[in-house]
Structures are given as structure tokens and as C-alpha cells.
Amino acid sequence: MKKGHQVTMKEIAKKLGVSVSTISRALKDSPELHPETKRKIVEMAKEMNYQPNLLAQSLRISRTKTLGVIVPEITSHFFASCISGIQDHANKRGYNVMICQSNESIDQEIANIKTLVASQVDALLISLSRETNHYEHLYELYSREIPFVLFDRVQEDIPVSKITFNDAGGAYQVTHHLLEMGCRRIVYVSGPEDLYISKKRKEGYLKALAEYGIAEESDLIKISDLTEQDNVRVAKEIMEMKTKPDGVFCMIDPVAVDVLTYWKSKGVKVPEEFALAGFTNNPTAAVVEPPLTTVSQPGYEMGKLAVSHLLDQLDGLASDDPISIVLDTTLVPRKSSQKTI
């Protein structure tokens, strides 16, 4: 080790080949671990001259009663609903909230974290940007023992609590609905493949197809970076496919709305030519023509649960051990998918 280097729990975990959460539990003398496991970890911590992060501990003792929140975009109806849930329930428990948006940029996400930590927030709630495909900044937060919870867009391997929707289940529901409407060649328009929700919603899509004996076709899975320009590119690609699909499931409503808007400008009829569905149940989904079939996910409830769990951990009302809370979704069928069978 370099002189002056402060050993982290992550380094001990790597040395022993165990998770960081196991190291944390051992150093807190958790009764859940086998005594021999704890002994080995404690001995290695002594050997490596591990010192607890006293700064992080002191910050938790001398609370600022402020939480930091990072979302990809504040203007999104879904994330605005999450923020409302977070703020309402944080305020009820005597906490203020500092809100940052990453603008779907990993660099901005990292800068937001640094700003909030420098502002001495007690803990953070983070939903990852669409660009986030490496996670050193999150592991650094964890190794510094700064409490945080991930919500909606999460990273599965980091040992912190996560609040998500049943994304696979919701995607299964909407794909199954399209199949019931008579569709057999269904396009899935995904976001960036590293995104948790992209992967989970693809899982649900493929499960529904498999139940109908339909194999995965690579040309029926389109990737968008979720910008309007790229959503229009995908809409054009679908129109120009030699073997036409009959249904399209877009990972989020804004993608579906962009696709629908472009198709209407070109005279494409929905649902007669393509049945169309989204995911989120944004207010726009109900007022476009035809109204958009979608999946409802309650953002306010997600925000409420995320902040309640985080504050329970801070106040010693819940274990520091990470948990996963998965919220149910609801299919909202509308005219955009009502093909005549």
C-alpha cells in the first residue's frame, strides 16, 4: 500500500474474494455471519491496517437533515412524480431535499454526486442516466460508507437497497396483450442495452413470445438512444422492413409517442397497420390520437418507498443490509393496440 493510503472495505473484499456487504457485516459483528468468516475478515482488516471512515461516521452523527436526489431529467412526468413522493415524505420526517438532474449524462451524474457529498447531505437517492455503463463512482460512494439507495434505473451488483418496478412483468403484460390482439411479429424498441430497464423489459417481451411459440428475431429488436431524433430513425426503419411487423412495443411512452407522431405524418394508420404500445403511462399517452396502450408505474409510490427505506436505515429503524423492493405495474389498454382479429 502507498504511504498515507486509506484501505477501503472494497479492497478487503477483493483480497478475500467476498462481497463488500459481507465485509461490512463482519466489521459490525453481524450475527448473520459464521464466526469463522468474521474472524478471517477481522484478521485481514487488521493486517491491512483498515481504519473506519471516521469522516463519514461523524457526518452521520452530526446530521444536516438534508438528502440529495439525482434523476436523469426533472421534466419527465415519471421522475417528477418520484421527486414529489420523495420530497413529501422526507419533509414529513423533518428532512430537506436537494435535487439534481444528470441530463442523461454520466459525467453530470458524477459531478452531481460530488456536489451533493461536498454539501454534506446525509444520504442520496439516485436513478442512473442512460449513459451510465461503468460504476466506479457508485462503488466509491459505497466504500466511503456514504448511504445511498438506487431507484428505477439501478445497477444490480452494488450491495445497496434498490427500489424497482416489475419491469419484466409489465413488459410481459403488454406483449401478451399485443399477442392477444392477433400480432405475431412484434418489434421491441429498447433503450441503451446497459440500462437495467432495457434488459428487464426485453426479458418480459421474450417470455411472452416464447409462450406463444415465437422465437426471438434479432431484426425485431431495435435500439434507440431515447432522443427524439433516434426514435424517428427507428420509426423509419420499422416502416421500411421488408417483412412488415404487425405490433410495436416501445420501452417507454416518449419513444412510442415520437414513433406515432412520425408515422401519422407519413399517413401510417395505427393500429390498422401497426399496433403500438408503450410503458410508463405518461399523461401524453392518454391524449394522443389514437390513445396509447401502456403500462402504469406509480412514480409517487416509488419515491415514497425509496425515501422511507433510506430514512429508516439512517434512523436505525431498518437494517443496513440491502433489500430489493419491487413494485407491481398495471396494463392500461387503449385504442392504439386494438387491432381487429
C-alpha positions, -999 to 999 in steps of 0.1 A, spaced: 0 0 0 11 35 -7 21 56 23 -10 75 35 -34 53 15 -66 46 34 -77 10 29 -113 5 19 -138 -23 26 -138 -29 -12 -100 -37 -11 -105 -62 18 -134 -78 -1 -112 -82 -32 -84 -97 -12 -107 -123 4 -130 -129 -26 -162 -119 -9 -187 -91 -13 -183 -56 2 -216 -61 21 -201 -93 38 -171 -72 49 -194 -45 63 -215 -70 82 -184 -87 96 -169 -55 109 -202 -47 125 -202 -81 142 -234 -92 125 -249 -124 140 -259 -135 105 -223 -144 95 -205 -176 105 -180 -169 133 -151 -183 112 -160 -159 83 -160 -130 107 -127 -140 122 -109 -142 88 -123 -108 78 -114 -91 111 -78 -105 109 -74 -93 73 -87 -59 82 -61 -57 109 -34 -70 86 -42 -44 60 -45 -17 87 -81 -9 78 -95 22 96 -132 30 95 -141 62 76 -144 84 106 -154 114 85 -184 96 70 -193 83 105 -191 118 120 -212 132 92 -239 107 100 -237 116 137 -239 154 131 -268 153 106 -276 181 82 -311 167 78 -307 170 40 -310 144 14 -296 145 -22 -316 133 -51 -303 126 -86 -326 119 -115 -320 117 -153 -344 145 -161 -367 166 -139 -391 175 -168 -401 138 -172 -435 132 -157 -424 100 -142 -393 114 -124 -413 145 -114 -438 121 -97 -409 103 -80 -395 136 -67 -429 146 -53 -431 113 -34 -395 118 -21 -400 154 -11 -434 149 6 -423 121 28 -388 135 35 -404 167 47 -428 148 69 -398 133 87 -380 166 91 -356 164 61 -350 188 33 -342 176 -3 -316 189 -28 -325 178 -63 -300 175 -92 -306 162 -128 -279 143 -148 -295 153 -181 -289 116 -191 -251 122 -188 -227 101 -168 -203 129 -164 -230 152 -150 -242 123 -127 -206 120 -113 -205 158 -109 -238 158 -91 -226 132 -66 -195 152 -59 -215 184 -54 -240 167 -30 -214 150 -10 -194 183 -7 -227 198 6 -227 172 33 -261 156 26 -269 128 49 -276 103 21 -285 101 -15 -313 87 -38 -300 80 -73 -316 69 -106 -289 63 -132 -285 81 -165 -289 63 -198 -252 68 -204 -241 51 -172 -223 20 -182 -195 19 -156 -200 23 -119 -168 33 -102 -184 65 -88 -211 44 -71 -186 19 -57 -166 48 -43 -197 61 -25 -202 27 -10 -165 23 0 -167 57 17 -197 45 37 -220 72 24 -256 58 25 -275 57 -8 -304 39 -24 -309 33 -61 -344 36 -77 -359 27 -110 -327 27 -131 -304 7 -109 -272 -14 -111 -278 -49 -98 -243 -57 -84 -238 -28 -60 -248 -40 -25 -272 -12 -16 -310 -12 -14 -329 -9 -47 -365 1 -55 -377 -10 -89 -408 -19 -108 -416 -54 -120 -403 -43 -154 -401 -78 -168 -437 -84 -156 -450 -52 -171 -433 -59 -205 -448 -94 -204 -483 -80 -198 -481 -56 -227 -465 -81 -252 -491 -107 -242 -518 -81 -248 -504 -75 -283 -504 -112 -290 -540 -115 -278 -548 -87 -304 -535 -110 -331 -500 -97 -335 -473 -122 -343 -443 -101 -355 -438 -77 -326 -409 -52 -326 -393 -43 -292 -378 -8 -292 -353 -8 -264 -332 19 -249 -294 16 -244 -287 -21 -237 -268 -13 -205 -299 2 -189 -314 -21 -163 -350 -14 -175 -339 -21 -211 -328 -56 -201 -357 -64 -178 -383 -53 -203 -367 -73 -230 -369 -103 -207 -406 -99 -203 -411 -93 -241 -393 -126 -249 -411 -146 -222 -445 -136 -237 -433 -145 -272 -420 -179 -260 -453 -188 -245 -468 -184 -280 -440 -205 -295 -425 -175 -312 -387 -174 -313 -366 -143 -308 -357 -125 -341 -328 -101 -339 -342 -78 -366 -373 -73 -345 -353 -57 -316 -344 -21 -323 -321 1 -301 -327 38 -296 -307 62 -275 -341 76 -264 -337 110 -281 -364 122 -305 -341 121 -335 -332 84 -328 -368 75 -321 -377 88 -355 -349 68 -371 -363 37 -355 -398 46 -367 -385 49 -403 -366 15 -400 -398 -3 -389 -418 12 -418 -391 1 -443 -388 -35 -431 -392 -60 -460 -413 -84 -438 -436 -60 -420 -442 -64 -383 -477 -60 -370 -470 -48 -335 -445 -25 -318 -437 -23 -281 -416 7 -271 -397 6 -238 -411 40 -226 -440 62 -237 -420 91 -250 -404 67 -276 -439 54 -286 -452 90 -289 -423 100 -312 -429 69 -333 -467 76 -335 -461 112 -344 -438 104 -373 -460 76 -386 -490 99 -386 -470 125 -406 -464 98 -432 -500 85 -433 -494 53 -415 -525 40 -397 -523 29 -361 -535 3 -351 -546 -9 -385 -511 -12 -399 -491 -14 -367 -505 -20 -332 -485 2 -308 -478 2 -271 -455 20 -246 -446 18 -209 -450 44 -181 -485 58 -186 -473 94 -191 -502 119 -193 -495 124 -230 -503 87 -236 -540 93 -229 -544 124 -252 -525 114 -284 -546 100 -312 -551 72 -310 -547 70 -273 -517 49 -264 -518 14 -248 -492 14 -220 -482 1 -186 -488 22 -155 -460 26 -130 -467 48 -99 -437 71 -96 -450 88 -65 -452 55 -47 -417 46 -58 -403 79 -44 -422 74 -12 -409 39 -6 -373 48 -16 -370 77 8 -389 59 36 -365 30 34 -334 52 33 -345 72 63 -354 41 82 -318 30 76 -304 64 87 -326 64 119 -317 28 128 -353 16 122 -341 -8 94 -310 -30 89 -281 -16 69 -283 -49 49 -295 -41 13 -330 -51 3 -349 -51 -30 -384 -37 -32 -402 -45 -64 -435 -26 -72 -462 -40 -94 -473 -25 -127 -507 -24 -144 -516 -28 -181 -536 2 -195 -551 -10 -228 -562 18 -252 -571 22 -289 -535 22 -303 -533 -16 -299 -569 -26 -307 -564 -45 -339 -593 -63 -355 -586 -100 -351 
